[in-house]
Amino acid sequence: MRSPYATLHGTGHNFRHLHSFGCLCFPWLRPYTSNKLQPRSKPCIFVGYSSSQYAYLCLDPQSHRIYTSRHVTFFYNHFPFRTPSPSNKFSIQESDSSHLPLHHVLPVPAPIPSQSSAPSPPTVPVIAPLDSVSSSAPPPYGD
């Protein structure tokens, strides 16, 4: 049975660019280095695909930096964040107080005025935390 894509284009799908999220990977880092004596690669975690180019996004757990690279070696049988343990080399670092969660203000709906002459209490905005957002990568789809 052929898929609609294969019928339309005369060829099947190519799934070679799809990889397992969270697996260990080693991106080529030469564009990010300042001299030839720095390492060409380091252990990272595959976190996704670039939305602006044909490349992979790799998270360095030590520096919390996301590298974009087209040349990546994947290890599909090793998932650094699968079981959190203190002895794990790729464990998440303790965050300091400089990385506070982002907040936004949600207005509280004003009560409907009643017929009584008693003053109503003032409305106070509620501060709700947002999900944490990485500042090292642009938001997906230009949000």
RAZIFEN-V926313 format. One record per backbone hydrogen bond with DSSP energy under -0.5 kcal/mol. NH is the residue of the N-H (numbers start at 1). CO is the residue of the C=O. E is the energy in kcal/mol with one decimal. If there is no record, write none. Layout:
nh | co | e
NH | CO | E
NH | CO | E
//
This chain:
nh | co | e
7 | 3 | -2.2
8 | 4 | -2.4
9 | 5 | -2.8
10 | 6 | -1.7
15 | 13 | -0.6
18 | 15 | -1.3
22 | 46 | -3.1
23 | 20 | -1.4
24 | 75 | -0.9
24 | 78 | -2.5
25 | 44 | -2.2
26 | 73 | -2.4
27 | 42 | -0.6
28 | 71 | -2.3
29 | 27 | -0.6
29 | 40 | -3.8
32 | 29 | -1.6
33 | 29 | -0.7
33 | 30 | -1.0
38 | 35 | -1.2
44 | 25 | -2.9
45 | 59 | -2.1
46 | 23 | -2.5
47 | 57 | -2.5
48 | 57 | -1.1
50 | 55 | -2.4
55 | 53 | -1.8
56 | 69 | -2.9
57 | 48 | -3.0
58 | 56 | -0.5
58 | 67 | -2.8
59 | 45 | -3.0
60 | 65 | -3.0
61 | 59 | -0.7
64 | 60 | -1.9
65 | 60 | -0.6
67 | 58 | -3.3
67 | 65 | -0.6
69 | 56 | -2.2
69 | 67 | -0.5
72 | 70 | -0.8
73 | 26 | -1.8
74 | 72 | -0.5
75 | 24 | -2.8
76 | 74 | -0.5
78 | 75 | -1.2
80 | 78 | -0.6
82 | 79 | -1.7
84 | 82 | -0.5
88 | 85 | -1.4
91 | 88 | -1.3
99 | 96 | -1.5
100 | 98 | -0.7
104 | 128 | -1.7
106 | 126 | -3.0
107 | 105 | -0.5
126 | 106 | -2.3
128 | 104 | -2.1
128 | 126 | -0.6
130 | 102 | -2.9
142 | 139 | -1.1
143 | 140 | -1.2
//
